[in-house]
Amino acid sequence: MDFELSEDQRAFADTARQFAQAELAPHAAEWDAQGIFPREAICRAGELGFCGLYAPESAGGLALPRLDATLVFEELAAVDPSTTAFITIHNMATWMLGTWATDAVRAEWGEALTSGQKLASYCLTEPGAGSDAASIKTRAELVGNEYVINGSKAFISGAGSTDVLVLMARTGDAQSGAGGISAFAVPANLPGIHYGKKEEKMGWNSQPTRQISFDNVRIPANHLLGQEGEGFKIAMKGLDGGRINIATCSVGAAQGALQHAQRYMQDRKQFGKPIASFQALQFKLADMATELVAARQMVRLAASKLDAGARDASTYCAMAKRFATDVGFTVVNEALQLHGGYGYIREYPLERLLRDARVHQILEGTNEIMRVIIGRRMLDGDAPEVIR
């Protein structure tokens, strides 16, 4: 068991760190304050391969292991969790299209997405279907050589500013459950697609979030991803990786906050000496670092399980998502506390990191749902021996 990174992995992380400092750090606060979606910066990330990290080579992707992708996402998120989170969502949608699209659709969209020239949104959640994703009602009906789509999606990242929608819709009857869901690649500007207002959010302000409605939207039949009825399976495969991605964004945000706190403790003086000299604060920093390392290792373990196609990869992904997003938020919150009143003002990045990290405990399946997934598996007879 080797916990050390390879030279190639370190090179990916170093490149991501340099990109984050050059392209994200100078602008992240402005993007957050003004609600700017930084397409140009995301496109420049695509030039380095960051928009198609684990998409297949046939779609122009790098086909990296999920473990390697976490190294890139962590470095980006240490500076700007909001923009990084969108890049991870784009990677997930791009991987789905690159893996399951027909040759014609892959040829049209694959390299455009992996290069960052075009961007993708992932459309699963609906106004009445959040945690219960199998109950979605958006329908896609095959009429001749076209699918006709009707319904709505909610909380869609990038909606209104992206170019293609990876959409989950029901092709079976209303009682078909998960087995009646199919996946589609839908150009985002088709007639009948309408975008709702830009949501005003606590964080994640550098990416727009909107509701999308579909009114008799027509797409060619070859825009189906995989086979009819495979959509829920594709969605869940995507969410395993998505949970690792969001967990990694929390690790990155916490790492950035820890670095700010360590520097601040050495610079800030009270009672005639740096606050770093107070043992109580040293203990707090020690706990933050310890929990952050534990979260990082759990994320990397889950990524390795997913890369290996392990039987219980989904359970490990749920564990990593639950643990890392909780720990990440706590570490950022503690870092803000160490800054005192300065942590609460926008001159410092702590309050932005805190607002951005909070939603990670909600999306890609709430942490309560992660506990349901883990708990059900742990009730199986072999679980205590296998999950360890």
N, C-alpha and C positions, 0 to 999 in steps of 0.2 A: 504494500500500500504506500504510494508515493504522494505526498501532499505538496511537493514542490512543482512549480510551473516550469514548462519547457521554455527554451529560448524563443521559440515562435510565439508562445502564449504571452511571454513578457513583452515581446515586440508589439503584439496587438494592443496590449494594455498601455504601453508607452505611447503608441501612436494615438490612441483614444484620449489619453491624458493631455497630450500636446494639443490635439484638436479642441478639446473642451476648454483649455485655457485660452487658446487663440480665438476661437469662433463663438463660444457660448458665454464664457465668463464676462466679457466686456458688455454684453447686451442682455443677459438673463433678467436683470432687475427691470429694465425698460420693457422687455417683452411682457413680463408679468404685470407691471403697472398699467400698461396701455393695451393689454390684450392682443398683442401682435403675434400672428402665426408666422414663424420664421422659415418660410419655404426655401429661401435662398440658402440659409445655413443648413437645412436638412438636405438640400441638393448637394452641397459641398461634402456633407457626411457620406452621401451616396457615392461620391467620387473616390472615397477611401474604402468602399465596400460595405459601409455600415447600414445600408438600407436593404441589403440582401445577404446578411451574415450566414444564415442557415438555409436559405432558399437553394434549390437544386441548381447544379451547374447548367442544366438544360434551359433554365430560365435566366441565366446570367448571374446566378448567385455564387457565393463562395463555398456553400455546402459545409460550413464549419460545424463541429459538434456544439451542442447547446452550452456545454461547459465553457468553450472558448468565447461564445457570444456573451456570457455573463461578465467576462473580464472587460469587454468593451463597454457594455451598458453600465457597469458600476462606475467606471471612470467618468463617463458622460454625466451620470446622475449625481455625482459628487458636486457638480457645478450647477446643473439645471435639471432637476427631476421631471419637470413638466414636459419640456421638449423631448427629453430622453424617453419618457413614457410613450409619447406619440411614436417615436422611432421604433420602439419595441412593438407597438400595435401594428404599425406598418409592416415590420418584419414578419409578424405572425400572419397577417393577411396575404402578404407576398409569398410566403412559404406555402400557404394553402393553395393559392392559385398556381404556383409553380409546380406543385406536387400532383394536383388532381385535375387541372384544366386540360381540355383537348389541345392537340398540337396547334390548331389555328389560334385559339385564345392565348395560349402560352406565347406564341410567336408575336402576337399583337401587343401583349401587356408585359410579358416577363422581364425583358431587359429594360423597358421603360421604368418599371417599378424597382428593380434591383439597383438601378443606377441613381434613383432618386429624382429622375426627371418627371415622373408621374408618382402620385401618392395614393395610398389605399386606406379605406376605412373598413372596419369589421362590424357587421350588423347582425347581432343576435338578440340583444335585449329589446323588449317591447314594453309599452306602458303597463300592461297587465302580466308580464312574464319576465321576472328578474331572476331570482334564485331558482324558480321552477321553469328552467329554459325549455323543457320538453312540452310546455303548454302553449308555445307560440301559436299565433293565429294568422299571421301574414301568409297569404296563399300564393302559390304559383301553379297555374293550370295550363297544361299543354293543349294548345289549340293549333292544329296543323304542325307547322315547323317552328312555332314560337311558343314561349311561355309567357303568360299574361299574369302580372304580379299586382296584387292588391293588399294593402295593409299599412302598418306603420311600425317604426322602430324608434327607440328612445335612448338617450344618453350616448349618442354615437360620436366618438372622438374624431375630429377632423371634418365632420359633416358640413357640407357647403363649401369646403376648400380642398377636397380631394377629387381624384379623377376616376376611381373605380371603387365599387362597393362589393365586398365579399359578404353575400347575403344568405341567411338561413330562412327558408320559407317552407310552409307545409304543402306537400304534394299529395299526401294521403288524406283520408277523411278526418273529420273533427275528432274522432275517437282513436286515431292511429298512433297517438303518443309519439315517443322518440323515433319509432320506426317509420313515421310518415313525414319526416323532415328531410329536405334536400338542400344542397348548397349551390350557389350561383355566383358568377362574376357579372356584375351589372355596371355598365358605364354610368358615371354619376350625373351626367347631364341629359339623360333621356327625357323625352316628353312624358309628363305624368309624375315625375319625381318632384316633390315639393319639400323645401327645408323650412323648419320652424325657426323661431327666434334663437339667437345665440344665448345660451344659458349664462346667467351670472353666477359664478362659482366662488367658493372659498379659496380654492387653489387651482392648479393646472390651467392657469390663465393664458399661457402661450399656445394653447391649442383650443380651437372652438369645439363646443359641444352643442348639438342640436338634435331635435326630433326630425325624422324623415317620414314622409307619407308617400305611398305608391298608389297611383290611381290608373289602373289599366296600363301599366308599364309593360312594354313588349320587348323581349330579348330573343335572339335566335336560340333554338334548342341546344346548339352546341356550346352555349354558355353555362350549361350544367357542369358542376364540378363533381367528378366521380360518377356514381350511378344514383338514380332516384332512390331515396330512402337511406342514403349514406350520410346525409347532412349532419345529423346529430353526432355520429361517430367522428366525422371530420371536425366538428365544433369542439368536441371533448378532447381530441388529440391536440387541437390548437390551444385549448385552454390549459392543458398540462404545461406546455411551453410558456404560455402567457402568464401562468402563475409564477413560474421561475423568473420570468422577465420582470414582473412587478415586484417580486421579492428582492430581486437584484437592484431595482431602482431604490428600494428602501435602504438596502445596504449601502448603496452609493450616497444617498442623502445623509445617512448617519455618519459615513466616513468623512464627508465634507464638513458636517457639523462638528465632529470630533476634532478635526484639524483646526477649525476656527477656535474651538474652546481651548485647545492646548496652547495656541499662540496667545490668546487673550489672557489666560491665566498667568503667563509669563510677563506680559506687558502691564497688566492692570495692577496698581498698587493701592493698598489700604492699610491703615495703621503702620505706615512707614515701610512696608515690604510687599513684594509681589504676592498676589493671592495664591500663586502656585506653592507657596511655602506653608499654607495651612493644610494640615493633614486631612481634615474632613473633606476638603475639596480634592485632594489627591485620591482619597478613597472613591469619591464619586467618579473621577476620571478613570480610575482602575476598573470599576464596575462597568462603565460605559464601554471601555475597550474590550473587556472580557466577553460581554454579551454580544458585541458586534462581531468579534472573531467567531463566536459560536454560530451566529446567524449566517455569516459568510460560508462557513464550512458546511452547514446544513443545506444551503442553496447549492453549493457545488456538489454535494453528495446527491441531491435530487437530480441535478443536471446530468450527472454521470449515470444515474439509474435510467434516466430517459434516453440518453445516448446508447446505452447498452440494451434497450428494449426489455428491461427487467419487468417481471410479472407485476410487481407492486410499485412501479414507477409513479402511477397516479397518486398513490398514498403518500409517497415521499414528496411529491410536488405539493400536495395539500399541506403537509407538515411544514415544508419550507416556506410556503406562502404565509401560513398562519404565524409561524414563529418570527420570520424575518420582518414582516410588516409591523408586527407588534413591537418587536425590539427596535426596529428602525425609528418608529415614531417616538418611543421612549427615549432613545439616545438623543435624538434631535431636541426633544423637549428639555432634557437635562442640560444639553449644551446651551440652549436659550437661557435656562435658569442661571447657569454659570456666568452669563453675560449681564445678569441683572437687568436693569431698565434698558440698557443698550440693546439687549437681545430683542426687545419688543418694538424697536423702531426700524424703519425700512433702510436706514443707512447701513445696517448690518444685514447679512443674508439669512440669519437664523429664522426670522418669522416667515420668510418665503419658503425655506426648506420645510418648516413645520407644516404650513398650509398645504404644500404639495404632497408631503408624505402621508397626510391624514387619510386621503381617499384610497390609498393602497390597501387599507384594512376593509374596504367595501367592495371594490370592483374585482373582476375576474373570479367572482364567487366570494361572498362575505366570509369573514373569518369564522362566523358561526357555522356556515355551510362547510367550511374546511373541517371543522370539528365533527360535523355529521359524517363526512366522508371517512375521516380517520377512525371515528368511533365505530362505525359499521364494520370496517375491516378488522378492527381489533377484537370484535366479538367472534370472529372466525376462530376455529379451534387451534390452527397452527400459528396464528398471528403473533403471540408473544415470542415465539422462537424465530419467526421469519423477519418480522419488522424490528430491526435492532441496529 
